[in-house]
Amino acid sequence: MNQPTALIHEACRHLADRQELVAADPYRLHYHLMAPVGLINDPNGFIYFQGRYHLFFQWNPFETKHGKKFWGHFISENLTHWELVSPALAPDEWYDKDGCYSGSAVVKDDKLYIFYTGNVKNEDGERESYQCLAVSEDGHHFHKEGPVIHVPDGYTAHFRDPKVFYKNNSWQMVIGAQSEDREGAVVLYTSPDLRNWTFQGKLASADSFGEEGLGYMWECPDLFELDGSDILIISPQGLEPDGYYYNNIFQAGYLSGKVDNKALSYEHGDFTELDRGFDFYAPQTTEAPDGRRILMAWMGNAEIGGTEHPTAEYGWVHALTIPRSLEFIDGSIRQHPVEELEQLRLSGVSHHHVTLKDEEKQLENMHGDAFELQVSFREWDAASFQIRFGKTTTFTYDEATRTCTLERMRFDQKGMESRKCYLETLNHIQVYKDTSSVELFLNNGEETFSARIFDSTRDPNITFHTKGQITLTAYKWDMGSGL
Ligand code: FRU
């Protein structure tokens, strides 16, 4: 069995030294996975193995900015209560010395195989990229086997984030890539044994999206079948804002269609963003033992990550979203908070059935720091409906323009900013609010908004605001801790 390396020891020591400082932050979340110290970004290697979920994560333990990434490691029996265990990978070999970048996990013969990108900056300051393998028998100790794939001809060193799966009697791997003519792409490899991989070519790429293209690099691909369609999740970089779309620095979304397994080609439709909020990137899915397709994402994005983040003074930045199960209905993905999260509801639900007319109202017991809220609209004769969380976060639905808006205070506290999407009608809102985050699921997961929110007034009140008359029912549960 492999012993933890010196670097892993150093990370654990650093975590122990900083634990008190981190825990003192009033913005620490209650039931979201977050950086134990330092910076967390992508979820990696999400898998059910030997009776438990393993969720690894991109982790820079030493700083609140991007750097030489480790694979941190959380374990859970129920997707709800998580335990932080020793990191799985540290950047301590020639082929991953500047970061064990994102990747995935599969199980074969009761062993866990993890595939990740070894990120290297060579003596000339140039990037090198290796797709690497590490194997574990117990899910805790990993033996690195080194690179199994080198960058093929026709692609730049922006070649990373292997996602492996088993299909048609073969192991398959998709990798996020940039072609030499600077187009984002996803390439496909196959293998009989997880060690020898054959390049099969390009599965999808930005140049199939007409003149506009679809970005200069596609990160973190994930390919799976969902309700009869082949879904390819990608995180493209380099899209220009377009009305309500593409307003974050980088986007995360999906294509849907059919993979032709003989021709190894992919017929697909347009790109659709998975989330309409500010903080959602690099999602990864896994299949639960009962067949559900579960997604988690980085509840952050690349623009923030340094000292400007409000939690940086407490030695940590960023978090992950709650786990969501996916469905594909009428050509689009719906996201549902996994039902296991109900285990976090504390007893004593607040329930209201009310009619509100041109008023702003705080219903009894409608407040909290970490809660789940559900609002169903029974009768609607109104121009708009708004929920206000504390003083600086609002969600509004405007009937005339059929627009949803999430507004929050900017992280530098210098004014408000918003994200929007269209929605034909609004009949249900499910909110997962935590100390410094909010996730909204509209109409049973038809649209979602995810965002970190930092309200320095720490106002716990939830207020409803109607222009016109609305009859609604609302349920609120306070949420316990999942960590
Ligand atoms: C996405 C990403 C990946 C990369 C990792 C590095 O956020 O840039 O492409 O593997 O983060 O931390």
Residues whose N, C-alpha, C, O or C-beta is under 5 A from the ligand:
A	BS01	FRU	N41 D42 Q58 K69 Y101 S102 R160 D161 E219 C220 A282
